[in-house]
Amino acid sequence: MSQPDHSQNNILRWAREAISTEARAVEGLAGHLDADLQHVVEAILRTQGRVIITGVGKSAAIATKIVATLNSTGTPAIFMHAADAVHGDLGIVQRHDVVICISKSGNTPEIKALVPLLKRGENTLVAMVADRSSYLALQADYILHTPVDKEACPNNLAPTTSTTVQLVMGDVLAICLLNARGFTSEDFARYHPGGALGKKLYLTLGDIALLNEVPQVVPGSAIPEVIMEISRKRLGATAVVEEGVLIGIITDGDIRRMLVSSLHLEDLKAADIMSKDPVRLETDVLAVEGARLMSERKISQLIVTEQGTYKGMVHIHDLNREGILS
């Protein structure tokens, strides 16, 4: 058997053909949407139960992703493997649950064994299927039609285009439900409190500043004292505060410029080298807004205040650590 030519040109050609095949299938999916999608969305919104999504093989892998997407956007969902369902896992399905079976052919043995059991429980059954004349499609209450002309696999065997289309249909369902529920960015943050996405939606500058030291000197502080304060607090800067009022900031850069330009360091005080009216934001401002402002102003530190009172400082490294900049 001769070995295929896996030169760069061939590899790029194969890649482009695969992308084109899958892209055409996804683009064509819009033409297969019908009233059943609305009925499925309404059934899920109406139910007092959850969405159970099941399948076998590659369809099972797609089902787990759709479950994760639904859960993260406000629709309670659980994955149930079709093969395991007939060996005890069918107990996952409760009376009011909506069940979505994913299968390209709609005729696999596991699905054929499972469907009568689901029908016996009187659950709403949704088929995400390529073949409308299949056993699954004919038994389902509603059909989410996911047809494909051919797989991206050159042998038209490996599930590739078909699973991509299933995945997109799952996203379509999630987005429709999200919009129907009026799901907001604040809701999304509630479901993603530990991730970078969630932090961008709820983490404030005050939350970050609270974890840092609060560097400050008075206008009459000597330069060695200023340098020591910046070094101890490790934020690359210090605020200059007079009788509780913020009047300036001194950064590492200010210190370097002073050392280059001044011959009489012993005569200088904090007020002589500070930058007046520093950039500041309130503690309740989202950290992502602080990051945007720091990028616009090309600064590394941001003063944080509460009703005008100096509360601390946030460094750009803090935002990077929290994943705000990624």
For each residue, the residues with C-beta under 8 A, 3 or more apart:
1:
2:
3: 6
4: 10
5: 10
6: 3 10 11
7: 10 11
8: 11 12
9: 12 13
10: 4 5 6 7 13 14
11: 6 7 8 14 15
12: 8 9 15 16
13: 9 10 16 17
14: 10 11 17 18 154
15: 11 12 18 19
16: 12 13 19 20
17: 13 14 20 21 152
18: 14 15 21 22 152 160
19: 15 16 22 23
20: 16 17 23 24
21: 17 18 24 25 150 151 152 160 161
22: 18 19 25 26 152 160 161 164
23: 19 20 26 27
24: 20 21 27 28 149
25: 21 22 28 29 148 149 161 164 165
26: 22 23 29 164 165 168
27: 23 24 30
28: 24 25 31 32 147
29: 25 26 32 33 146 165 168 169 172
30: 27 33
31: 28
32: 28 29 145 146 147
33: 29 30 37 145 172
34: 37 145
35: 38 39
36: 39 40 142 143 144 145
37: 33 34 40 41 144 172 173 176
38: 35 41 42
39: 35 36 42 43 141 142
40: 36 37 43 44 98 100 126 142 144 173
41: 37 38 44 45 173 176 177 180
42: 38 39 45 46
43: 39 40 46 47 98 124 126 141 142
44: 40 41 47 51 75 98 177
45: 41 42 177 180 181
46: 42 43
47: 43 44 50 96 97 98 124
48: 96
49: 94 95 96 97 98
50: 47 76 77 78 94 97 98
51: 44 67 70 75 76 77 78 97 98 99 100
52: 77 78 79 80 92 93 97 98 99 100 123
53: 63 66 67 70 77 78 79 80 99 100 102
54: 60 63 79 80 81 82 85 99 100 101 102 114
55: 59 60 62 63 81 82 101 102 103 111
56: 59 60 81 82 83 103 108 110 111
57: 60 61 108 159
58: 61 62 159 162 163
59: 55 56 62 63 102 103 104 159 163 166
60: 54 55 56 57 63 64 79 81 82 102
61: 57 58 64 65 163
62: 55 58 59 65 66 102 163 166 167 170
63: 53 54 55 59 60 66 67 79 100 102
64: 60 61 67 68 79
65: 61 62 68 69 167 170
66: 53 62 63 69 70 77 100 102 167 170 171 173 174
67: 51 53 63 64 70 71 77 78 79
68: 64 65 71 72
69: 65 66 72 73 170 171 174
70: 51 53 66 67 73 75 76 77 170 173 174 177
71: 67 68 75 76 77 191
72: 68 69 188 191 192
73: 69 70 174 175 177 178 183 188 191
74: 177 178 181 183 187 191
75: 44 51 70 71 174 177 178 181
76: 50 51 70 71
77: 50 51 52 53 66 67 70 71
78: 50 51 52 53 67 92
79: 52 53 54 60 63 64 67
80: 52 53 54 84 85 89 90 92 93
81: 54 55 56 60 84 85 89
82: 54 55 56 60 85 86 101 108 110 111 114
83: 56 86 87 110
84: 80 81 87 88 89
85: 54 80 81 82 89 90 92 93 114 117
86: 82 83 90 110 113 114 117
87: 83 84
88: 84 91
89: 80 81 84 85 92
90: 80 85 86 93 114 117
91: 88
92: 52 78 80 85 89
93: 52 80 85 90 97 99 118 121 123
94: 49 50 97
95: 49 121 122 123
96: 47 48 49 123
97: 47 49 50 51 52 93 94 123
98: 40 43 44 47 49 50 51 52 123 124 126
99: 51 52 53 54 93 118 123 124 125 126
100: 40 51 52 53 54 63 66 126 127 128 144
101: 54 55 82 111 114 115 118 125 126 127 128 129 136 140
102: 53 54 55 59 60 62 63 66 128 129 166
103: 55 56 59 106 107 108 111 127 128 129 134 136
104: 59 129 130 131 146 148 159 162 166
105: 108 129 130 131 134
106: 103 111 127 129 130 131 134 135 136 137
107: 103 111 112 131 134 135 136
108: 56 57 82 103 105 111 112
109: 112 113
110: 56 82 83 86 113 114
111: 55 56 82 101 103 106 107 108 114 115 135 136
112: 107 108 109 115 135 136
113: 86 109 110 116 117
114: 54 82 85 86 90 101 110 111 117 118
115: 101 111 112 118 119 125 135 136 139
116: 113 119 120 139
117: 85 86 90 113 114 120 121
118: 93 99 101 114 115 121 123 125
119: 115 116 122 125 139
120: 116 117
121: 93 95 117 118
122: 95 119
123: 52 93 95 96 97 98 99 118
124: 43 47 98 99 141 142
125: 99 101 115 118 119 139 140 141 142
126: 40 43 98 99 100 101 140 141 142 143 144
127: 100 101 103 106 134 136 137 139 140 142 143 144
128: 100 101 102 103 143 144 146 166 169 170
129: 101 102 103 104 105 106 132 134 136 137 140 143 144 145 146
130: 104 105 106 134 145 146 147 148 162 165
131: 104 105 106 107 134 137 147
132: 129 137 143 145
133: 137 138
134: 103 105 106 107 127 129 130 131 137 138
135: 106 107 111 112 115 138 139
136: 101 103 106 107 111 112 115 127 129 139 140
137: 106 127 129 131 132 133 134 140 143
138: 133 134 135
139: 115 116 119 125 127 135 136
140: 101 125 126 127 129 136 137 143
141: 39 43 124 125 126
142: 36 39 40 43 124 125 126 127
143: 36 126 127 128 129 132 137 140
144: 36 37 40 100 126 127 128 129 169 173
145: 32 33 34 36 129 130 132
146: 29 32 104 128 129 130 162 165 166 169
147: 28 32 130 131 165
148: 25 104 130 151 161 162 165
149: 24 25
150: 21 156 161
151: 21 148 155 156 157 158 159 160 161 162
152: 17 18 21 22 158 160 161
153: 156 157 158 160
154: 14
155: 151 158
156: 150 151 153
157: 151 153
158: 151 152 153 155
159: 57 58 59 104 151 162 163
160: 18 21 22 151 152 153 163 164
161: 21 22 25 148 150 151 152 164 165
162: 58 104 130 146 148 151 159 165 166
163: 58 59 61 62 159 160 166 167
164: 22 25 26 160 161 167 168
165: 25 26 29 130 146 147 148 161 162 168 169
166: 59 62 102 104 128 146 162 163 169 170
167: 62 65 66 163 164 170 171
168: 26 29 164 165 171 172
169: 29 128 144 146 165 166 172 173
170: 62 65 66 69 70 128 166 167 173 174
171: 66 69 167 168 174 175
172: 29 33 37 168 169 175 176
173: 37 40 41 66 70 144 169 170 176 177
174: 66 69 70 73 75 170 171 177 178
175: 73 171 172 178 179
176: 37 41 172 173 179 180
177: 41 44 45 70 73 74 75 173 174 180 181 183
178: 73 74 75 174 175 181 183
179: 175 176 182 183
180: 41 45 176 177
181: 45 74 75 177 178
182: 179
183: 73 74 177 178 179 187 188
184: 187 188
185: 188 189 201
186: 189 190 201 202
187: 74 183 184 190 191
188: 72 73 183 184 185 191 192 197 198 201
189: 185 186 192 193 198 201 202
190: 186 187 193 198
191: 71 72 73 74 187 188 198
192: 72 188 189 195 197 198 201
193: 189 190 198 202
194: 198
195: 192 198 199 323
196: 199 200 322 323 324 326
197: 188 192 200 201
198: 188 189 190 191 192 193 194 195 201 202
199: 195 196 202 203 287 322 323 324
200: 196 197 203 286 287 288 324
201: 185 186 188 189 192 197 198 286 288
202: 186 189 193 198 199 286
203: 199 200 207 208 286 287 288 322 324
204: 207 208 283 284 285 286 287
205: 208 209 281 282 283 284 285 286 287 290 302 304 314
206: 209 210 282 283 284 304 306 311
207: 203 204 210 211 287
208: 203 204 205 211 212 287 314 318 319 322
209: 205 206 212 214 283 304 311 312 313 314
210: 206 207 312
211: 207 208 318
212: 208 209 233 235 312 313 314 315 318
213: 232 233 234 235 312
214: 209 233 239 310 311 312 313
215: 229 230 232 233 235 237 238 239 313
216: 229 238 239 240 241 310
217: 221 225 226 229 238 239 240 241 250 270
218: 221 240 241 242 270
219: 240 242 247 248 269 270 271 274
220: 269 270 271
221: 217 218 225 226 229 240 269 270
222: 225 226 268 269 270
223: 226 227 255 258 265 268 269 270 273
224: 227 228
225: 217 221 222 228 229 270
226: 217 221 222 223 229 230 238 250 255 270 273
227: 223 224 230 231 255
228: 224 225 231 232
229: 215 216 217 221 225 226 232 233 238
230: 215 226 227 233 235 236 237 238 250 251 252 255
231: 227 228 234
232: 213 215 228 229
233: 212 213 214 215 229 230 238
234: 213 231
235: 212 213 215 230 238 301 313 315
236: 230 251 252 300 301 315
237: 215 230 249 250 251 252 300 301 313
238: 215 216 217 226 229 230 233 235 249 250
239: 214 215 216 217 246 248 249 278 303 310 313
240: 216 217 218 219 221 246 247 248 249 250 270 271 274
241: 216 217 218 244 245 246 247 310
242: 218 219 245 247
243:
244: 241 309 310
245: 241 242
246: 239 240 241 278 280 303 305 309 310
247: 219 240 241 242 271 274 276
248: 219 239 240 270 271 274 275 276 277 278
249: 237 238 239 240 274 275 278 301 303
250: 217 226 230 237 238 240 254 255 270 273 274 275
251: 230 236 237 254 255 275 300 301
252: 230 236 237 255 256
253: 256 257
254: 250 251 257 258 273 274 275
255: 223 226 227 230 250 251 252 258 259 273
256: 252 253 259 260
257: 253 254 260 261 273
258: 223 254 255 261 262 265 268 273
259: 255 256 262 265
260: 256 257
261: 257 258
262: 258 259 265 268
263:
264: 267 268
265: 223 258 259 262 268
266:
267: 264
268: 222 223 258 262 264 265 272 273
269: 219 220 221 222 223 272
270: 217 218 219 220 221 222 223 225 226 240 248 250 273 274
271: 219 220 240 247 248 274
272: 268 269
273: 223 226 250 254 255 257 258 268 270
274: 219 240 247 248 249 250 254 270 271
275: 248 249 250 251 254 278
276: 247 248
277: 248
278: 239 246 248 249 275 303
279: 293 294 297 299 302 303
280: 246 302 303 304 305
281: 205 285 289 290 293 302 303 304 305
282: 205 206 285 304 305 306 307
283: 204 205 206 209 304 305 306 311
284: 204 205 206
285: 204 205 281 282 289 290
286: 200 201 202 203 204 205 289 290
287: 199 200 203 204 205 207 208 290 291 314 319 322 324
288: 200 201 203 291 292 324
289: 281 285 286 292 293
290: 205 281 285 286 287 293 294 302 314 319
291: 287 288 294 295 316 319 324 325
292: 288 289 295 296
293: 279 281 289 290 296 297 302
294: 279 290 291 297 298 299 300 302 316 319
295: 291 292 298
296: 292 293
297: 279 293 294
298: 294 295
299: 279 294 302
300: 236 237 251 294 315 316
301: 235 236 237 249 251 313 314 315 316
302: 205 279 280 281 290 293 294 299 313 314
303: 239 246 249 278 279 280 281 310 313
304: 205 206 209 280 281 282 283 310 311 312 313 314
305: 246 280 281 282 283 308 309 310 311
306: 206 282 283 309 311
307: 282
308: 305
309: 244 246 305 306
310: 214 216 239 241 244 246 303 304 305
311: 206 209 214 283 304 305 306
312: 209 210 212 213 214 304
313: 209 212 214 215 235 237 239 301 302 303 304
314: 205 208 209 212 287 290 301 302 304 318 319
315: 212 235 236 300 301 318 319
316: 291 294 300 301 319 320 325
317: 320 321
318: 208 211 212 314 315 321 322
319: 208 287 290 291 294 314 315 316 322 324 325
320: 316 317 323 324 325 326
321: 317 318
322: 196 199 203 208 287 318 319
323: 195 196 199 320 326
324: 196 199 200 203 287 288 291 319 320
325: 291 316 319 320
326: 196 320 323
